Amino acid sequence: MSESLLGPTFLFRFSVPCRRLEPVWTPRGVKLSDQHVLPSFGELEARPLFADVRAAWSDAGLSFSLRVAGKKQVPWCRFSRPEDSDGLHVWIDTRDTHNIHRASRFCHRFVFLPFGDGRRQEEPVAAFVPINRAREQPKPIGQKVLRVLSEKRVDGYALAAHVPTEALTGFDPSEHSRLGFTYAVIDRELGWQTFTVGPEFPFTEDPSLWGTLELAKE
């Protein structure tokens, strides 16, 4: 009997609920309950789990929280190189289109780093990163539109981030209640924790490899 070389995260398309929260962001960030936890289906392939990732939505946008534990080293974060830095990387397609291999103007990549900015590189970073090989780019956003807060912990860090509606081309929950979505928590010490497939697949630029967030209204 031949053994398949493709893991279960490649063979299935995963969809999970994202619960509504009001307010979805405050000047102090966001506190998300256990109902807002996002799974890492890489667990099906025995990939490492070292991060607690949560998400919520409202008409004002999407918010995320991240807690990384088990670290002995300081995260590698650079304002000038967000796409290569340790932190939370999020991909969102406001049209949930899975039959394209190159990003459309509705596809976005955001990066949130616990550190890397400021004179001592101790301030968090929130950045929009263009998706490689995209057919079109979403509308441009201002540098201060995205929100991020972070806190050092003994064995890692905690982070809260917000992507407002104005940063999401085509975001309209009343008409499109499903978002193409994936995330990667990247850590040079601990590895990659992802929503679906791992870095052996080109999910960073291929929307067909993303899962789905269902914007639950209850």
N, C-alpha and C positions, 0 to 999 in steps of 0.2 A: 504493500500500500504506500503510495507516495504521500509525502508530507507537504502541506501547503506552506509557502514561504510568506504568505500575507497574513498579518495579524488581524484579530477581530475588529480593531478600530478602523481598519481600512475597508472591511467588508460590509460594515453597517453605517447608516447615517443616523446620528444621534440628535435627539430633540429633547429639550428640558424646559420646564416653566421658569419664567423670570417674574417674580411677584411685584405688584405695584406697591409703592410706598410714598406717603405724603407727610412731610416734604422729603424729597429724595436727596436733598443736599442742604446743608446749613453752613454758616461760617465756621462751625466746629467740625465739619465733615459729615459723616453718616455712620449710624450704628445699625448693622444688619443682623437679624436673628438667624437661628438655625434654618428657618424656612427659606432663606435666601442663599444657602450654600450651593455652589456649582460643583458638580462632580468632575473627577478626572478619569475618563474612561481608559486612560493608559494603565490603570490598575488591572485591567483585564489582561494586560501583557506583562504584569509584574514590574512596571516601571516605577521609579521612586515617587513617593508621596511625601512632600515636606511642607506644603503650603495649604492654607485654608483660603479659598477664593469664594467671594460672595458677590451677588449683583441684585440690583433693584431698578425699577423704572418708574417714571411718571411722564406726563406731557412735557415736563421741563427737561427730560433727558434721561441718561443712564448713570448710575453710580456703582462703584465697585469698592470692595474692601479686600485686603490681602494681609495675611499673617504668615511669615516665613519663620520656621523654627529649626533648631538643630545645627545652627551654623557655629563655626569656630573662627571663621575669617570675616573680615569686613567685605561687604559687597563691592564689586567692581562697577562703578557708575561714573559715566562721563557725559556732561552736557553736550559736548561736541560729537559724541558717538552714541546716541540713544539706542540705535538699532542693535548695537553690539553689547549693551550694558545689562547688568543684572537688574531685574525688576519685573513688572507686570506688562506684558505686551498683549494688546487686544485688537482683534480684527472684527469689523462689523459691516455687514451688507444690508442696507435698509430695504432691499427687495428680496432677500432670501433666495437668490438665484444660484442653483447648484449645477447648472449645465454649461457653465463657462469656465475656461481655464485661465483667463486673463481678467483682471479686475476691471469693473466698470466704474462710472463716476459715482455710483452708490456704495462703493466699497471703500473702507477706511482702515487705517492702522494707527493706533495710538499707543504711546509708550509712557509708562509712569515709573519713575525711579525714586527710591527712598532717599538718595543723596546724589551729589554730582554737580550742584550749582552753587553759586556764591563764591566769595573769596577763599573760603576754606573747603569748598566742595561738600558742605554739610547740609545744604538745602535741597529739598526734593525737586524733581524735574517732571514736567508734563509736556509731551511733544506729539505733534502729528508727523508721521513718517510716510512719505510716498511709497506705495506698493510697487515693487519691481515688476516690470513688464506690463504695467496697467495700460489698458486701451485709452482710458480717460482718468483724470484726477477729479476728486470732489471739489466743491467750491472752497476757495482759500479761507482760512480763519485767522483771527488775530492771535498774537503770541500769548495773550493773557486770558483767552477764552476758556481753556481747560483748567481744571482745578485739581490740586493734589496736596495732601498733608501726609507727613510721615513721623514715625517715632522709633527711636532706637530701642531695642530690647537686648537682654543679656545674651540670648542665643539667636538673634536675628533682628527682625524689624516688623513693624506694622505700617500699613499704608491705606489711605482712603483717596479715591479719585472720582472725578465727575466729568462726564462728557455732556455738555448742554445741547439742547436741540439745535441751536444755531451752528454747531460744529458737525452736524450729521445731515449730509445732503439726502433729501427724500424721506426724512424721518417723519412719519405720520401714523401713529398707532391706531387711529380710527379707521384707516384704510388698509394698512399693512401691519398686522399684528404678529408677524413672524419675521425675525431677523436672522440672516446668515451670521454665524458667530463662531469664533474660536479664540482661545487664549493660550499663552505660554508664559509660565513663570520661569525665567531663565536665571540660573545661578552657576557661576563658574566652579563653585565648590560642590554643590549638591546635584547639579544636572539640570534637566528640563522636565518640568511638570506641565502637561498639555491637556487640553479639553478632549481632543480626539487623537489623531495620528501624531507621531513624534517627528523629530527633525530629519529622520531618514526619508521623509516625503516632503515635497516642496509646498507645504501648506502656507508658508509665509507669502506666497504670491499666487496661489491657485485656489479660488473660492469654491471649486467643486469638492475640496477636501475639508471644508468647514462643516460644522453642525448647525443647529437651529436653536434660537431662543424664542420661546412662545411668550408673548407679553400677556400674562394672565391678569385679568381685571378685577378679580375678587379681592 
